[in-house]
Amino acid sequence: MNHRKPHPDDRSDNVEKLQSMVQNTIENIEEAEASMEFSSGEQRKQIEEKNERRRESIAAFREEIKNEANAQK
C-alpha cells in the first residue's frame, strides 16, 4: 500500500508569494484600465467593478503580508 506523509506546513515564503500576487493584481488592474479605452458602456462598467474587487483583494493581501511578517519574527 502506498502511504503518503503529509507535507509540513512551510510558510517561509508566504510573504514573497503574497507580494507577487499583489504585483500581478496591480498589473491586471493597469491592463484592464488600458483596455477600457476601447470598451463600450457595459464592458466598461464590468471592468470598473472587477478592478474594485481587485483593489479589495490587494488590501486583503497586504493585511495578510503584515500578519505573515509578524508571525515570522
N, C-alpha and C positions, 0 to 999 in steps of 0.2 A: 504494500500500500504506500502511496506517495503522500507523506506528511509534509506540509509546508509550515515553516515557522513564520509568524507574523514579523514584518519588518519593524524595527524600533522606530519610534516617532522622532524623526530627525528634523528639528526645527531650525537648525543652524543657518539655513539660507532663506528663511521665510521673508526677512526684511528685503533682501535683494529681489526675490520673486515678486513681492508686493510692489516694490519700486518700479520694476519692469512693467507690471500690469498698469500702474499709474501712467507711465510714459506711453504705453500702447494706447490707452484710452484717450490721452490727450491728443495723440496723432489721429485717432479716429474722429475726434471732435473737429480737428482742423480740416481733415479731408471732407467731412460732411459739410462743414461751413463753406468750403470752396465749391462743393457741388450744388449748394443752394442757389448759386448764381444762375444755374441752368435749370432750375426746378420750377414747377408750377405751384399754385397756391396750396393744394392739398399735400403734395410732396414736401413742400417747404415746411408746412405745419408738422408733418411727421418727423422730419429731420430735427426741427427745433425741440420737439417732445423727447426724441431719443437722446439728443445732446443734453437735455436737462437731466435725464436719468443717468447719463454717463457722468455728469458733474456730481450727482449724488453718490455714485459709485466711487469716484475719486475721493470724496470726503470720507467715505467709509474705509477705503484702502488706507488713507493717511492716518486715520484713527487706529487701525489695526497695526500699521507700521510702528506707531508710538508704543502700543501695547507690547508688541514683539520686542522692540528695542529695550524696553524696561524689563521685560522677562529675561532677556539675555544678560543683563547686568548682574 
